């Protein structure tokens, strides 16, 4: 049987890991946003190209996820 103090410690560890993931997620999105803006400002891509590529990758990822969840479909 799990002791209450052990369970509380596990919940605290899980909350700390979640906080770390949120911080990592924020930093990755910030860097990605900065990189995208620089590429657009330098004329290496347009906002439309970025949106098209994002939409295409989203469709591909959805298809991969769907295929993995329903391998016999």
Secondary structure, DSSP 8 states (H G I E B T S, - for coil): ---HHHHHHHHHHHHHHHHHHHHHHHHHHHHHHHHHHHHHHTTSS-HHHHHHHHHHHHHHHHHHHHHHH-TT-
